[in-house]
Amino acid sequence: MRRSLALVSLAVTSMVALAFLIPLALVVRQLAEDRALTDAERLAGALTPVLVITGDPASVGQALASTTAGRLAVHLADGGVVGVPMATEDQLRAAREQGRASTERVASGFVHLQPVLLPEDRVAVVEAYVPESELSRGVTQAWLALSGVAVVLVLGSVLVADRLGARVVKSAAALAEGARKMGQGDLTTRVTPSGPPELLDAGGAFNRMADRIGQLLANERELLADLSHRLRTPLTALRLDSETLGQDPNANRVRQAVHALEREVNELVRAARRELDDPDGGRCDAAQVVHDRLVFWSALADDQQRLWNLRGTERRAIVPLTRSDLAAAMDAVLGNVFRHTPEGVGFVVALFHQPDRVVVVVEDAGPGIEDLEAALRRGSSGSGSTGLGLDIARRAAESTGGSLTVDRGPLGGTRVRLRLGLAEERA
């Protein structure tokens, strides 16, 4: 923006300067020519009284020697010449015949011819020579001075435009930086309104918007916490009822599911009340989350006699995703394995580290998905489920700049690949 303002100022000031400088330069040149010719006329007129008084060549020569110009010549009435003439015979004859002063062009300049009428109708002619250099004397210096003034004016206007643009750009850059930080999740970002009135209004509107967003998120978290808290009453009753089911394997599985549900509800309450400026908010270790979720599901896998394997979680992989969101995505994908494949079907969970991302692969040895495109559509399910599991995982992956793909893997069943973008490590 500063560059654009400077270029506009440069173009406008240059056009205005040229519009004045070109005519002014021509006027300066014309004034120099007029000055030189006027001086020649004055010098020629100064010898007129001498010729009226005397026609002696010696006296006229002495009068010429007293001048400082050194460019005068006198054509006496008797045909004699005093000085160095520059005019041609035709020009002299025309001046005598017409009897009036004239300025004529010669090879290297101009001559001013001044006829002087003497007694007995005799005519003498005073010749004043003006060389080309005299016509342009001082013009170059004047043009240089005018050019210098024009350059100073142009540079000054560009400097003023740059300073004004810098003020506007600084305000706009601060506003853009605030929006960028807010887009990265820093809801405490505020800007100091500055600059022209429009940017002042924009800065104030940005701060009001940030306050409103913070208030809405706080209200949403409180609402989620309240809803989660209200679930505890029926969940407690469910847990008490599960304790009366006995000690058979099915009853134990029900109790484990109830305890897992209670842990998830508690996690929701804690996540909902987490401070917005939590230093770990919006980030988690994907390797740790994948490991923990597989440990959780391993109990059910062992109960259903499913062979499972976990690889690649030995090294940290920080992703820009909350722990609860990534856990929900993993639970959605792993839950599909248990829900849509027969008992005894094994599965593999692997985490692959790449320079700019981490890939979580969940692959089973089941029958696979017949319609892969339909499986990725939100709410679409061919086995009676909600059809939201893969969509939850997809949105979680895309929020990090990654993606989700579903295809058939080497085990013969469904292979789900979660590509998650990496976050910067913090000390």
C-alpha positions in Angstrom: 0.0 0.0 0.0 2.8 2.4 0.8 4.4 1.6 -2.5 1.1 2.3 -4.3 0.7 5.6 -2.6 4.3 6.6 -3.3 3.9 5.7 -7.0 0.6 7.7 -7.3 2.2 10.7 -5.6 5.3 10.4 -7.9 3.1 10.2 -11.0 0.8 13.1 -10.1 3.6 15.4 -8.9 5.7 14.6 -11.9 2.9 15.5 -14.3 2.2 18.7 -12.5 5.9 19.6 -12.4 6.2 18.9 -16.2 3.1 20.9 -16.9 4.8 23.9 -15.4 8.4 23.3 -16.1 8.2 22.8 -19.9 6.4 26.2 -20.6 8.6 27.9 -18.0 11.8 26.5 -19.7 10.6 27.8 -23.0 9.8 31.2 -21.5 13.3 31.3 -19.9 14.9 30.6 -23.3 12.8 33.2 -25.0 13.7 35.8 -22.4 17.4 35.1 -22.9 17.1 35.6 -26.6 15.1 38.8 -26.1 17.7 40.1 -23.6 20.6 39.5 -26.0 18.8 41.2 -28.9 17.7 44.1 -26.7 21.4 44.6 -25.6 22.4 44.7 -29.3 19.8 47.3 -30.1 21.0 49.4 -27.2 24.6 49.3 -28.2 23.8 50.1 -31.8 21.7 53.1 -30.7 24.6 54.4 -28.5 26.7 55.0 -31.7 24.0 57.0 -33.5 25.1 60.4 -32.0 28.7 59.8 -32.9 27.9 59.2 -36.5 25.7 62.3 -36.7 28.5 64.4 -35.3 31.4 63.0 -37.3 32.1 60.6 -40.1 35.8 60.4 -39.5 36.9 56.7 -39.4 39.4 57.4 -36.7 36.9 59.0 -34.4 34.3 56.3 -35.1 37.0 53.6 -34.4 37.8 55.4 -31.1 34.1 55.3 -30.2 34.0 51.6 -31.0 37.0 50.9 -28.9 35.4 52.5 -25.9 32.5 49.9 -26.0 32.9 46.7 -23.9 30.9 44.5 -26.3 33.5 44.2 -29.1 30.8 43.1 -31.5 30.0 46.4 -33.2 30.8 47.4 -36.8 30.0 50.7 -38.6 29.4 50.9 -42.4 30.1 54.6 -43.1 28.2 56.5 -45.7 31.2 56.8 -48.0 31.5 53.0 -48.2 34.2 52.6 -45.5 33.9 50.0 -42.7 35.1 50.3 -39.2 35.2 47.1 -37.2 34.6 43.5 -38.2 31.3 43.2 -40.2 29.1 40.1 -40.1 26.2 41.1 -42.3 26.0 40.4 -46.0 25.9 43.0 -48.7 22.2 42.3 -49.5 21.3 42.8 -45.8 23.2 46.1 -45.7 21.6 47.3 -49.0 18.1 46.4 -47.7 18.7 48.3 -44.4 19.9 51.5 -46.3 17.0 51.3 -48.7 14.3 50.7 -46.1 15.8 53.1 -43.6 14.6 51.2 -40.5 16.3 48.9 -38.0 16.1 45.2 -38.5 17.5 41.9 -37.0 18.8 39.4 -39.5 20.0 35.9 -39.3 23.7 35.2 -40.1 25.8 32.0 -40.2 26.7 32.0 -36.5 24.1 34.1 -34.9 22.1 37.4 -35.5 23.0 40.9 -36.5 21.1 44.0 -35.6 21.3 46.7 -38.4 20.6 50.3 -37.3 20.5 52.8 -40.3 21.6 56.4 -39.4 20.4 59.2 -41.7 23.1 61.8 -42.2 23.0 65.2 -43.9 22.8 65.3 -47.7 20.7 62.1 -47.7 23.6 59.9 -46.8 23.0 56.7 -44.8 25.4 54.9 -42.4 24.6 51.6 -40.9 25.6 50.4 -37.3 25.9 46.6 -37.1 25.6 44.8 -33.7 26.5 41.1 -33.8 24.9 38.6 -31.4 26.5 35.2 -31.4 24.5 31.9 -30.8 26.2 31.5 -27.4 24.8 34.9 -26.2 21.3 33.9 -27.1 21.4 31.0 -24.7 23.6 32.5 -22.0 22.2 31.5 -18.5 19.5 29.3 -20.0 21.3 26.0 -18.9 21.8 27.2 -15.4 18.2 28.3 -15.2 17.0 24.9 -16.5 19.2 23.1 -14.0 17.8 25.2 -11.1 14.2 24.6 -12.3 14.9 20.8 -12.6 16.4 20.8 -9.1 13.3 22.5 -7.7 11.1 20.0 -9.5 13.1 17.0 -8.2 12.9 18.4 -4.6 9.1 18.9 -5.0 8.6 15.3 -6.4 10.8 13.7 -3.7 9.1 15.8 -1.0 5.6 14.7 -2.2 6.7 11.1 -2.3 8.2 11.3 1.2 5.0 12.8 2.5 2.9 10.2 0.8 5.1 7.4 2.2 4.8 8.8 5.7 1.0 9.0 5.4 0.9 5.5 3.8 3.2 4.1 6.6 0.7 5.4 9.2 -2.2 3.7 7.4 -0.2 0.5 6.7 0.9 0.3 10.3 -2.7 0.4 11.5 -3.9 -2.1 8.9 -1.0 -4.4 9.7 -1.8 -4.3 13.4 -5.5 -5.1 12.6 -4.4 -8.0 10.3 -2.1 -9.4 13.0 -4.8 -9.3 15.5 -7.2 -11.1 13.1 -4.4 -13.7 12.4 -3.8 -14.4 16.1 -7.5 -14.7 16.7 -7.8 -17.1 13.8 -5.0 -19.2 15.5 -7.1 -19.4 18.6 -5.8 -16.6 20.8 -9.1 -15.1 21.9 -7.4 -12.6 24.2 -6.0 -10.6 21.3 -7.0 -7.0 21.1 -5.8 -4.1 18.9 -5.2 -0.5 19.6 -7.3 1.5 17.1 -5.2 4.0 15.2 -4.9 5.6 11.8 -7.6 7.3 9.7 -11.2 7.3 10.9 -12.2 4.2 8.9 -9.4 2.1 10.5 -10.3 3.5 13.9 -13.8 2.2 13.4 -12.5 -1.1 12.1 -10.2 -1.5 15.1 -13.1 -0.8 17.5 -15.4 -3.2 15.7 -12.6 -5.9 15.9 -12.3 -5.5 19.6 -16.1 -5.6 20.1 -16.2 -8.7 17.9 -13.4 -10.4 19.9 -15.3 -9.6 23.2 -18.5 -11.0 21.8 -16.8 -14.2 20.5 -15.2 -14.7 23.9 -18.5 -14.2 25.6 -20.2 -16.6 23.3 -17.6 -19.3 23.8 -17.7 -18.9 27.5 -21.5 -19.3 27.4 -21.1 -22.3 25.2 -18.7 -23.9 27.6 -20.9 -23.2 30.6 -23.9 -24.7 28.7 -21.9 -27.8 27.9 -20.7 -28.1 31.5 -24.3 -27.7 32.7 -25.5 -30.4 30.3 -22.7 -32.7 31.2 -23.4 -32.2 34.9 -27.1 -33.0 34.4 -26.0 -36.3 32.9 -24.4 -37.4 36.1 -27.7 -38.1 37.9 -29.0 -40.8 35.4 -25.4 -42.0 35.0 -25.1 -42.6 38.7 -28.3 -44.6 38.7 -27.1 -46.6 35.7 -23.8 -47.4 37.5 -25.7 -48.5 40.6 -27.9 -50.7 38.5 -24.9 -52.3 36.8 -23.5 -53.3 40.2 -26.5 -55.6 40.7 -26.0 -57.6 37.5 -23.7 -60.2 39.0 -20.3 -61.3 38.0 -20.7 -62.9 34.5 -18.6 -61.6 31.6 -21.5 -59.7 30.0 -22.2 -57.9 33.3 -18.5 -57.0 33.6 -18.5 -55.5 30.1 -21.6 -53.4 30.9 -19.9 -52.1 34.1 -16.8 -51.3 32.2 -18.8 -49.4 29.6 -20.6 -47.5 32.3 -17.3 -46.5 34.0 -15.9 -45.5 30.6 -19.0 -43.3 30.0 -18.6 -41.7 33.4 -15.0 -40.9 32.7 -16.0 -39.3 29.4 -18.6 -37.2 31.0 -16.1 -36.0 33.6 -13.7 -35.2 30.9 -16.4 -33.1 29.1 -17.0 -31.2 32.3 -13.3 -30.5 32.8 -12.8 -29.5 29.1 -15.8 -27.2 29.2 -14.5 -25.3 32.2 -10.9 -25.1 31.0 -9.6 -21.6 30.8 -9.4 -20.1 27.4 -5.7 -19.2 27.8 -4.7 -22.7 28.8 -1.1 -23.0 27.6 -1.9 -26.5 26.2 -5.3 -25.7 24.8 -5.8 -26.7 21.2 -2.7 -29.0 21.3 -2.0 -32.6 22.2 0.4 -35.5 21.8 -1.2 -37.7 19.1 1.0 -40.6 20.0 -0.1 -40.5 23.6 -3.8 -40.1 22.7 -3.7 -43.0 20.2 -1.9 -45.2 22.8 -4.5 -44.3 25.5 -7.5 -45.0 23.3 -6.2 -48.3 22.2 -5.5 -49.3 25.8 -9.1 -48.4 26.5 -10.5 -50.5 23.6 -8.1 -53.3 24.2 -10.2 -54.7 27.1 -13.2 -55.1 24.7 -10.9 -56.5 22.0 -9.5 -59.1 24.4 -13.0 -60.0 25.5 -14.1 -60.5 21.8 -10.9 -62.4 21.1 -9.6 -59.9 18.6 -5.9 -59.8 17.7 -4.7 -56.2 17.7 -1.4 -54.5 17.2 -0.1 -51.0 17.9 3.0 -49.4 16.3 4.7 -46.0 16.0 3.6 -44.4 19.3 7.0 -44.3 20.9 7.8 -40.8 19.7 5.9 -37.6 20.4 3.7 -36.1 17.7 2.2 -32.7 18.7 -0.8 -31.8 16.6 -3.0 -28.6 16.7 -6.0 -30.5 18.1 -7.4 -30.8 21.6 -7.0 -34.2 23.3 -10.8 -34.6 23.6 -11.3 -34.0 19.8 -8.6 -36.4 18.8 -9.9 -39.0 21.3 -13.4 -38.6 19.9 -12.0 -39.1 16.4 -10.1 -42.2 17.4 -13.1 -43.6 19.3 -15.3 -43.1 16.2 -12.9 -45.0 14.0 -12.1 -47.8 16.5 -15.8 -48.1 17.4 -16.6 -48.8 13.7 -14.2 -51.7 13.8 -16.0 -53.3 16.8 -19.5 -52.3 15.5 -19.2 -53.4 11.8 -16.9 -56.4 12.0 -17.6 -59.9 13.5 -16.1 -60.8 16.8 -12.6 -62.3 16.4 -11.6 -60.1 13.5 -8.2 -58.5 14.2 -7.1 -54.9 13.6 -3.9 -52.8 13.5 -3.3 -49.2 14.6 -0.2 -47.6 13.4 1.2 -44.1 13.6 3.6 -42.9 11.0 5.8 -39.8 11.4 6.4 -37.6 8.4 8.3 -34.3 8.1 5.2 -32.1 8.1 2.4 -34.3 9.4 1.6 -37.5 11.3 -0.6 -40.3 9.8 -2.8 -42.5 12.0 -3.8 -45.7 10.2 -6.6 -48.0 11.5 -6.9 -51.2 9.5 -9.1 -54.3 10.1 -9.4 -57.7 8.6 -13.1 -57.6 8.2 -15.3 -57.7 5.1 -14.6 -54.0 4.3 -17.0 -51.2 3.1 -18.8 -51.8 -0.2 -19.6 -48.1 -0.9 -16.7 -46.0 0.2 -18.1 -42.7 -1.0 -21.4 -43.2 0.9 -19.4 -44.0 4.0 -17.9 -40.6 4.0 -21.2 -38.7 3.7 -22.4 -37.3 7.0 -25.4 -39.3 8.3 -25.0 -42.0 5.8 -24.9 -45.6 7.2 -25.7 -49.0 5.8 -25.8 -50.8 9.1 -28.2 -48.8 11.2 -25.7 -46.5 12.9 -25.8 -42.7 13.0 -23.3 -42.3 10.2 -21.5 -39.6 12.1 -18.3 -41.4 13.1 -16.2 -40.9 10.0 -17.5 -37.4 9.6 -16.3 -36.6 13.1 -12.9 -38.0 12.3 -12.8 -36.1 9.0 -13.6 -32.8 10.5 -11.0 -33.3 13.2 -8.3 -34.1 10.6 -9.3 -31.2 8.3 -9.1 -28.7 11.3 -5.4 -29.4 11.4 -4.9 -28.9 7.7 -5.0 -32.7 7.0 -7.5 -35.1 5.6 -9.2 -38.5 6.0 -9.2 -41.3 3.4 -11.0 -44.7 3.5 -10.0 -47.6 1.3 -9.2 -51.3 1.5 -5.9 -52.3 3.2 -3.6 -55.2 2.9 -5.5 -57.1 5.6 -8.5 -57.2 3.2 -10.8 -55.0 5.3 -11.3 -51.3 5.7 -8.3 -49.0 6.1 -8.8 -45.5 7.6 -6.0 -43.0 7.3 -6.1 -39.8 9.4 -3.6 -37.2 8.2 -2.9 -34.6 10.9 -0.9 -31.5 10.5 1.9 -31.0 13.0 2.1 -28.1 15.6 5.2 -26.4 16.7 6.9 -27.9 19.7 7.0 -25.7 22.8 9.8 -25.7 25.3 
